[in-house]
């Protein structure tokens, strides 16, 4: 992701994805953290439909206080 247009595209696809409770987009780090009842591979595939290069973030994302895991996807 290199601009707000890229961020908007990722927001649109994640906003429509079933099971996504929330997501955080960090343009500077080029990563997206998704929380909800979703499969990591499904998130990766959905975000890749924006035409951006995607991969899982190498560091494991911590669980939130409610015990729900968070998946972090790097989007370039």
C-alpha angles and dihedrals in degrees: 000000000000105000146020089267089063090048090051092052092052091046091053096052095043092046089059096044116109115239097023108130097176142340137196122209118203107191094183093055092033093230139125124206114202126194125191145068098312137122114249092228091052091053091049092050093046094051092044088060087073088071093249123130108254137190138154115273109252096228114073113246115236121240116255121246091269089060096249113138120237123216118211120203124189112223119191 
